[in-house]
Amino acid sequence: MGGLGVWADLSVIPSFRLFRFYIFAKSQKMLDFGVEKVVWISTHNRRIFIIDAQQEWQQANFDQDIPLTEDYVLNVAQLLADDRIEF
C-alpha cells in the first residue's frame, strides 16, 4: 500500500459548503484514478473526512480512531498530545 501526502491551503475557499464541494470533487477524481482511500484533515474545524472507494464516506472528529490500514489507526488528537502540541 502506497501513500501520498498533499498539503493544501484551503483558506482561500470562503465557505464550508465550498470547502466540502472542493474536497468531495477532488476526492472523486482521485478515486476515479484508482486511489483506494483519501483522508482530509481540516484543522480549521477539527474534522477528518474519510473518502473510501469501497465504503460509505465518513466524517470524524480529531479524537476518534480512524482505521487507515489493517495495521494502523489514526487518532489526530492522540498524535498531537503525544507530541505535546496544544490544539
N, C-alpha and C positions, 0 to 999 in steps of 0.2 A: 504494500500500500504506500503510495507516494503522497506527498503533500506540497502545497504551495501556499505561501503567506503573502498577502497583499495588504498594504496599508492604504486606506482611502480617507481623505479629509472630506467628510460629507457635511461639514458645517456650512457650505455654500448652498445646501438644499434648505429652502426656507420653512418647510413644514414636515411634521412627522408623516403625514399622508404621502407627500412626495418622496420622502426617505424610504418608506415601505415600498412604494411603487418601484423605486430605483433598485433596491436590493432584491426584490422579487423578480423583476425583469432580468437583471444581471445574473441572478442565480439560475433562472430558467435557461438562459443562454449557455451557462456552464454545464448544466445537466444535459442539455441537448448535444453538447460537445463530447460528453462521456464521463464527466466528473460524477462521482458517486454521492458525495456529500459536501455541502457548503455550510460553513458556520460563520455568522456575522456577530461580532461583539460590539454593541453600541455602548460606549462609555457615557454618553450624554444621559441616557435614561436607564442605564444598568440592565439592559436587556440583551438576551442572546437569541438569535434566530437560527434554527437548525433546519436546513433545507436538504432533504434526503430524496434520492431518486426512487427509492423503494417504499418509503413510508410517508405518512401524513406530515406536512410541515408543522414545526412546533416553535413555540416561544418559551423562554425560561428566564428566571432571574439569575443574577450573579451567584447566589448561594445554592443553586441547585446542581446536583450531579448530572452531567451530560455524558453518556457513553459515546465516545468517538470511534473506538475500535473494541474488539473483544478484550484487549489488554489495557486500555486507557480510558479513564473517566476524567472529564474536565470539570473543575469547580473553580471558577474565576475568583470568588471570594476567598476560598482557601489558599489559592496561589498568592493572592495579594497579602493575606495575613501571614503566610509563611515567609514572605519577603519583607514583612513589616511595612507594607505600603498602606496608608490610610486611604479609604475611599468613601 
